Amino acid sequence: MARKTVKAQTKPCAPCKGTGEVSRPVRVGRKRQYAGEQSGICLGCLGSGEIPAND
């Protein structure tokens, strides 16, 4: 008896637009001056770029 594998339906993550990475501003010094941006993992999809469709 063969079982069918059902692929989970997914959609692109909105915060990272499916890339898995987002930019965060970097601030330095006592006056918290803006120094640029740093790329980091998206916490919405944990870097996969997709979220389950039922979420």
SULRA-V286535 format. One record per helix or strand. SS is the DSSP state (H for helix, E for strand). FROM is the first residue (numbers start at 0). TO is the last residue. If there is no record, write none. Layout:
# SULRA-V286535
ss=SS from=FROM to=TO
ss=SS from=FROM to=TO
This chain:
# SULRA-V286535
ss=E from=9 to=11
ss=E from=20 to=27
ss=E from=32 to=40
ss=E from=49 to=51
